Structures are given as C-alpha cells and as structure tokens.
Amino acid sequence: MAVIIDTNAIIKQLNLRLVINPSIQTDKEFAEKYDLYTLKEVIGEVRDERARQFLANLPYDVIIEDSSYIEDADRITVENFAKDTGDFKTLSYVDILVIAFGLTLAREKKEIQHVL
C-alpha cells in the first residue's frame, strides 16, 4: 500500500509507523506492508538539518519522485476542486502537487480508476 509523506511529517519527525498503523509492531513489518513516497519538491521544503537527518535515517526506504511523474490532469483536477471549495488560496503549490501525486499514484496502483 502506498503512503505519501508530506513536509510536515518530516519536519515534525513523526514516527510514521505509529501514525499510519499503530497495530504494526516492527519497522520490518511496516516496510513490508507499505511503500513510502514523497516528492523532490517536498524534500526541497525541508531546510532544517535535524529533519533532513530524520528522513535520511528512517528505517524504511522512501521513494522520491519528481513532480513530472504527476499526471497533468490530476494536478488540474486538484486545482479546480480547491477553487470550487474555496481552498485554492490556502494551498501552496507543493500542497497541490502532493494531492495530485496521490491521485496519480492511486490510479497507477489500481486503488482508484478515475476521479470525477
């Protein structure tokens, strides 16, 4: 199962295993069940050295993708939805990319087929 890590989780140095699935007892079991992803743009937002060290020392792999991986249609869908809900002005460009990345990744992993 895919999990996308946003900037806040890195900066706050959250224990991802406990946040995502507290019933999993070991990091090995967590790594076997979950694929962790983030974007290069998220990494670029992490300026604190301790947070960067946290990410580098996670006991599981994190797949780092470039935003070019995101389908343009998914980014446009997120932007339009955020405009419709009034959230567009409060979301950063990286926030929009992370949400769109989730759509692209979910479709790729066959967790969804399409978004209306």
GROMACS elastic network, one bead per residue, 0.5 to 0.9 nm:
[ bonds ]
;  ai    aj funct       b0    kb
    1    33     6  0.63755   500
    1    35     6  0.58972   500
    1    36     6  0.85303   500
    1   109     6  0.83774   500
    2    33     6  0.88863   500
    2    34     6  0.57717   500
    2    36     6  0.59871   500
    2    37     6  0.71140   500
    2   102     6  0.88262   500
    2   105     6  0.77469   500
    2   106     6  0.77451   500
    2   109     6  0.81116   500
    3    20     6  0.84453   500
    3    34     6  0.66829   500
    3    35     6  0.60648   500
    3    37     6  0.60385   500
    3    38     6  0.84590   500
    3   102     6  0.84981   500
    4    35     6  0.84957   500
    4    36     6  0.58901   500
    4    38     6  0.54525   500
    4    39     6  0.85587   500
    4    98     6  0.77027   500
    4   101     6  0.82869   500
    4   102     6  0.69873   500
    5     8     6  0.82387   500
    5     9     6  0.64712   500
    5    10     6  0.75511   500
    5    16     6  0.88397   500
    5    36     6  0.69035   500
    5    37     6  0.60280   500
    5    38     6  0.51716   500
    5    39     6  0.82915   500
    5    42     6  0.83576   500
    5    62     6  0.86958   500
    5    98     6  0.85427   500
    6     9     6  0.57660   500
    6    10     6  0.69953   500
    6    38     6  0.66757   500
    6    39     6  0.82526   500
    6    42     6  0.63423   500
    6    43     6  0.87586   500
    6    95     6  0.82197   500
    6    98     6  0.71270   500
    7    10     6  0.52970   500
    7    11     6  0.61729   500
    7    12     6  0.85471   500
    7    38     6  0.87433   500
    7    42     6  0.54367   500
    7    43     6  0.71178   500
    7    44     6  0.89912   500
    7    45     6  0.66900   500
    7    46     6  0.66157   500
    8    11     6  0.50892   500
    8    12     6  0.58835   500
    8    13     6  0.81219   500
    8    14     6  0.85759   500
    8    46     6  0.88569   500
    9    12     6  0.53096   500
    9    13     6  0.58079   500
    9    14     6  0.53777   500
    9    15     6  0.84552   500
    9    16     6  0.78513   500
   10    14     6  0.66460   500
   10    43     6  0.87537   500
   10    46     6  0.74932   500
   10    51     6  0.58384   500
   10    52     6  0.76400   500
   10    54     6  0.71750   500
   10    55     6  0.64862   500
   11    14     6  0.80110   500
   11    46     6  0.67237   500
   11    47     6  0.87362   500
   11    48     6  0.74050   500
   11    50     6  0.82781   500
   11    51     6  0.51327   500
   11    52     6  0.81147   500
   11    54     6  0.85565   500
   12    51     6  0.74782   500
   13    16     6  0.84045   500
   13    50     6  0.87167   500
   13    51     6  0.63774   500
   13    54     6  0.63773   500
   13    55     6  0.79877   500
   14    17     6  0.86642   500
   14    18     6  0.83262   500
   14    19     6  0.73516   500
   15    18     6  0.55437   500
   15    19     6  0.62581   500
   15    20     6  0.86288   500
   16    19     6  0.50408   500
   16    20     6  0.57969   500
   16    21     6  0.80925   500
   17    20     6  0.53880   500
   17    21     6  0.57114   500
   17    22     6  0.63295   500
   17    23     6  0.87918   500
   17    24     6  0.71270   500
   17    25     6  0.84554   500
   17    26     6  0.82165   500
   17    27     6  0.70020   500
   17    30     6  0.64153   500
   17    31     6  0.89052   500
   18    21     6  0.54973   500
   18    23     6  0.77277   500
   18    24     6  0.76941   500
   18    25     6  0.87716   500
   19    22     6  0.62692   500
   21    24     6  0.58839   500
   21    30     6  0.81489   500
   22    25     6  0.73789   500
   24    27     6  0.79389   500
   24    29     6  0.66841   500
   24    30     6  0.63008   500
   25    28     6  0.87413   500
   25    29     6  0.71908   500
   25    30     6  0.78890   500
   26    29     6  0.52894   500
   26    30     6  0.63170   500
   26    31     6  0.87051   500
   27    31     6  0.60556   500
   27    32     6  0.85778   500
   27    59     6  0.65504   500
   27    60     6  0.71985   500
   28    31     6  0.51020   500
   28    32     6  0.62554   500
   28    33     6  0.87721   500
   28    59     6  0.80977   500
   28    60     6  0.77683   500
   29    32     6  0.51416   500
   29    33     6  0.63735   500
   29    34     6  0.87330   500
   30    33     6  0.52271   500
   30    34     6  0.59921   500
   30    35     6  0.89155   500
   30    60     6  0.81925   500
   31    34     6  0.54096   500
   31    35     6  0.68667   500
   31    36     6  0.83885   500
   31    59     6  0.82380   500
   31    60     6  0.56952   500
   31    61     6  0.76477   500
   32    35     6  0.78700   500
   35    60     6  0.87946   500
   35    61     6  0.77937   500
   35    62     6  0.73475   500
   35    63     6  0.77570   500
   36    60     6  0.80538   500
   36    61     6  0.68187   500
   36    63     6  0.60991   500
   36    64     6  0.86686   500
   37    61     6  0.86742   500
   37    62     6  0.53645   500
   37    64     6  0.58093   500
   37    65     6  0.73589   500
   38    41     6  0.83757   500
   38    42     6  0.66476   500
   38    43     6  0.77196   500
   38    62     6  0.70338   500
   38    63     6  0.63554   500
   38    64     6  0.50196   500
   38    65     6  0.63241   500
   38    66     6  0.86971   500
   38    98     6  0.78211   500
   38   101     6  0.86783   500
   39    42     6  0.51590   500
   39    43     6  0.65950   500
   39    44     6  0.86966   500
   39    63     6  0.82662   500
   39    64     6  0.52437   500
   39    66     6  0.55908   500
   39    67     6  0.64486   500
   39    94     6  0.88041   500
   39    97     6  0.83319   500
   39    98     6  0.72920   500
   39   101     6  0.82564   500
   40    43     6  0.50507   500
   40    44     6  0.61620   500
   40    45     6  0.88425   500
   40    64     6  0.60444   500
   40    65     6  0.59697   500
   40    66     6  0.53166   500
   40    67     6  0.72061   500
   41    45     6  0.65588   500
   41    65     6  0.88241   500
   41    66     6  0.73032   500
   41    67     6  0.72650   500
   41    94     6  0.64741   500
   41    97     6  0.84546   500
   41    98     6  0.89409   500
   42    45     6  0.52358   500
   42    46     6  0.69061   500
   42    94     6  0.67691   500
   42    95     6  0.87943   500
   42    98     6  0.81171   500
   43    46     6  0.53276   500
   43    47     6  0.83137   500
   43    52     6  0.82125   500
   43    64     6  0.84803   500
   44    47     6  0.72013   500
   45    94     6  0.87306   500
   46    49     6  0.80719   500
   46    51     6  0.68421   500
   46    52     6  0.66236   500
   47    50     6  0.88582   500
   47    51     6  0.76384   500
   47    52     6  0.73019   500
   48    51     6  0.53370   500
   48    52     6  0.63399   500
   48    53     6  0.87657   500
   49    53     6  0.61458   500
   49    54     6  0.85490   500
   50    53     6  0.50280   500
   50    54     6  0.61347   500
   50    55     6  0.87471   500
   51    55     6  0.63553   500
   51    56     6  0.86535   500
   52    55     6  0.51928   500
   52    56     6  0.62123   500
   52    57     6  0.86507   500
   53    57     6  0.60255   500
   53    58     6  0.86369   500
   54    57     6  0.52478   500
   54    58     6  0.62767   500
   55    58     6  0.54921   500
   55    62     6  0.84391   500
   56    59     6  0.89011   500
   57    60     6  0.84024   500
   58    61     6  0.71816   500
   58    62     6  0.82914   500
   65    68     6  0.80953   500
   65    69     6  0.66541   500
   65    70     6  0.89802   500
   66    69     6  0.58021   500
   66    70     6  0.80196   500
   67    70     6  0.54800   500
   67    71     6  0.88411   500
   67    97     6  0.68964   500
   67    98     6  0.86740   500
   67   101     6  0.76675   500
   68    71     6  0.76238   500
   68    72     6  0.86191   500
   69   101     6  0.77688   500
   69   104     6  0.81231   500
   70    73     6  0.84948   500
   70    74     6  0.70560   500
   70    75     6  0.72157   500
   70    97     6  0.76481   500
   70   100     6  0.66100   500
   70   101     6  0.53925   500
   70   102     6  0.87271   500
   70   103     6  0.84142   500
   70   104     6  0.58632   500
   70   105     6  0.81090   500
   71    74     6  0.53036   500
   71    75     6  0.66639   500
   71    76     6  0.88574   500
   71   100     6  0.76932   500
   71   101     6  0.78731   500
   71   103     6  0.85896   500
   71   104     6  0.60860   500
   72    75     6  0.51758   500
   72    76     6  0.62027   500
   72    77     6  0.85438   500
   72   100     6  0.85713   500
   73    76     6  0.50901   500
   73    77     6  0.60253   500
   73    78     6  0.86534   500
   73   100     6  0.86868   500
   74    78     6  0.62291   500
   74    79     6  0.86020   500
   74    97     6  0.89935   500
   74    99     6  0.85827   500
   74   100     6  0.51198   500
   74   101     6  0.76413   500
   74   102     6  0.88953   500
   74   103     6  0.62897   500
   74   104     6  0.64983   500
   74   115     6  0.83887   500
   75    78     6  0.51810   500
   75    79     6  0.61755   500
   75    80     6  0.86156   500
   75    96     6  0.68661   500
   75    97     6  0.65427   500
   75    99     6  0.79408   500
   75   101     6  0.79014   500
   75   103     6  0.86736   500
   75   104     6  0.89694   500
   76    79     6  0.50299   500
   76    80     6  0.60341   500
   76    81     6  0.84326   500
   76   100     6  0.82426   500
   77    80     6  0.52325   500
   77    81     6  0.60447   500
   77    82     6  0.85124   500
   77   100     6  0.77938   500
   77   115     6  0.80857   500
   77   116     6  0.84703   500
   78    81     6  0.51174   500
   78    82     6  0.60187   500
   78    83     6  0.85178   500
   78    96     6  0.64653   500
   78    97     6  0.84747   500
   78    99     6  0.69444   500
   78   100     6  0.60726   500
   78   103     6  0.89093   500
   79    82     6  0.51537   500
   79    83     6  0.61869   500
   79    84     6  0.86585   500
   79    88     6  0.67110   500
   79    96     6  0.68331   500
   79   100     6  0.88104   500
   80    83     6  0.50370   500
   80    84     6  0.61476   500
   80    85     6  0.86817   500
   80    88     6  0.82164   500
   81    85     6  0.62176   500
   81    86     6  0.84775   500
   81    87     6  0.83593   500
   81    88     6  0.81618   500
   82    85     6  0.51780   500
   82    86     6  0.59141   500
   82    89     6  0.82703   500
   82    91     6  0.81340   500
   82    96     6  0.86716   500
   83    86     6  0.50604   500
   83    87     6  0.60902   500
   83    89     6  0.79462   500
   84    87     6  0.77505   500
   84    88     6  0.81784   500
   85    88     6  0.76659   500
   86    89     6  0.72097   500
   86    90     6  0.83727   500
   87    90     6  0.54148   500
   87    91     6  0.64543   500
   88    91     6  0.54406   500
   88    92     6  0.82013   500
   88    96     6  0.86503   500
   89    92     6  0.77969   500
   91    94     6  0.79681   500
   91    95     6  0.56845   500
   91    96     6  0.65593   500
   92    96     6  0.64624   500
   92    97     6  0.86943   500
   93    96     6  0.51771   500
   93    97     6  0.62832   500
   93    98     6  0.87454   500
   94    98     6  0.60963   500
   94    99     6  0.86399   500
   95    98     6  0.51609   500
   95    99     6  0.63402   500
   95   100     6  0.86040   500
   96    99     6  0.52726   500
   96   100     6  0.60953   500
   96   101     6  0.84241   500
   97   100     6  0.50506   500
   97   101     6  0.58627   500
   97   102     6  0.85405   500
   98   102     6  0.63147   500
   98   103     6  0.89045   500
   99   102     6  0.50842   500
   99   103     6  0.66434   500
   99   104     6  0.89153   500
  100   103     6  0.50836   500
  100   104     6  0.62914   500
  100   105     6  0.85505   500
  101   104     6  0.50787   500
  101   105     6  0.59328   500
  101   106     6  0.83429   500
  102   105     6  0.51719   500
  102   106     6  0.59073   500
  102   107     6  0.84866   500
  103   106     6  0.51898   500
  103   107     6  0.61892   500
  103   108     6  0.85879   500
  103   112     6  0.80094   500
  103   114     6  0.86142   500
  103   115     6  0.79750   500
  104   107     6  0.53038   500
  104   108     6  0.62003   500
  104   109     6  0.87051   500
  105   109     6  0.61109   500
  105   110     6  0.84240   500
  105   111     6  0.84366   500
  106   109     6  0.51530   500
  106   110     6  0.60119   500
  106   112     6  0.56835   500
  106   113     6  0.82115   500
  107   111     6  0.57981   500
  107   113     6  0.55877   500
  107   114     6  0.70819   500
  108   111     6  0.76196   500
  108   112     6  0.82523   500
  108   113     6  0.86843   500
  109   112     6  0.78581   500
  110   113     6  0.64227   500
  112   115     6  0.77380   500
